[in-house]
Amino acid sequence: MATTIYYKLERLPYGSVRRYASTNKDIVQKGGYPVFFEIYGKERSDSYILADTKNDLIQKYGQNIKLVDLSVGDKSR
């Protein structure tokens, strides 16, 4: 069974992207811990950020993970 990881990408006013990811949906939506948090420079594409996120989480949870985007609703990736 796949481990579900919820994530949210937020564009900051100066162009960078803030990423939150957790196995707990409420933490990603409302804040809290534990959360995988990272800020990426404006030159990083969403596809790069998602690939980096997936690689980080595979190291922790193994190959069988499912990413669910909470940035714009519940959209599986």
C-alpha positions as CSV (number, residue, x, y, z in Angstrom):
1,M,0.0,0.0,0.0
2,A,1.3,3.4,-1.0
3,T,2.2,6.1,1.6
4,T,0.1,9.2,0.9
5,I,2.1,12.4,1.1
6,Y,0.2,15.7,1.0
7,Y,2.0,18.8,-0.3
8,K,1.4,22.4,-1.0
9,L,3.4,24.9,-3.1
10,E,3.1,28.6,-2.3
11,R,4.5,31.3,-4.6
12,L,6.0,34.1,-2.5
13,P,5.8,37.8,-3.6
14,Y,9.5,37.9,-4.6
15,G,9.1,34.8,-6.9
16,S,10.4,32.0,-4.7
17,V,8.3,28.9,-3.9
18,R,7.6,27.6,-0.4
19,R,6.9,23.8,-0.2
20,Y,5.2,22.0,2.6
21,A,4.8,18.2,2.6
22,S,3.6,15.7,5.3
23,T,1.7,12.5,5.7
24,N,-0.8,14.5,7.7
25,K,-3.2,16.5,5.5
26,D,-4.1,18.9,8.3
27,I,-0.5,19.9,8.9
28,V,-0.1,20.9,5.3
29,Q,-3.4,22.8,5.3
30,K,-3.2,24.5,8.7
31,G,0.5,24.3,9.7
32,G,2.3,22.3,12.4
33,Y,4.9,19.5,12.7
34,P,6.3,17.2,11.4
35,V,6.5,18.9,8.0
36,F,9.0,18.7,5.2
37,F,9.6,22.4,4.5
38,E,11.8,23.9,1.8
39,I,12.1,27.3,0.0
40,Y,13.2,27.1,-3.7
41,G,14.5,30.0,-5.7
42,K,12.4,31.6,-8.4
43,E,14.5,29.8,-11.1
44,R,13.2,26.4,-10.0
45,S,10.2,25.0,-11.9
46,D,7.3,23.2,-10.3
47,S,8.4,20.0,-12.0
48,Y,11.9,20.3,-10.5
49,I,10.4,21.0,-7.0
50,L,8.1,18.0,-7.3
51,A,11.0,15.7,-8.4
52,D,13.1,17.0,-5.5
53,T,10.3,16.5,-3.1
54,K,9.7,13.0,-4.3
55,N,13.4,12.1,-4.0
56,D,13.5,13.4,-0.4
57,L,10.4,11.5,0.6
58,I,11.5,8.2,-1.1
59,Q,14.6,8.3,1.2
60,K,12.3,8.4,4.2
61,Y,9.2,6.4,3.2
62,G,10.5,4.1,0.4
63,Q,9.5,3.9,-3.3
64,N,5.8,3.3,-2.8
65,I,4.5,6.9,-2.2
66,K,1.7,8.9,-3.7
67,L,1.8,12.7,-3.8
68,V,-1.4,14.6,-3.4
69,D,-1.4,18.3,-4.3
70,L,-3.3,20.5,-1.8
71,S,-2.1,23.7,-3.5
72,V,-5.3,23.9,-5.7
73,G,-7.5,21.2,-4.3
74,D,-6.9,17.5,-3.9
75,K,-5.2,16.5,-7.2
76,S,-3.1,13.4,-7.2
77,R,0.3,13.5,-9.0
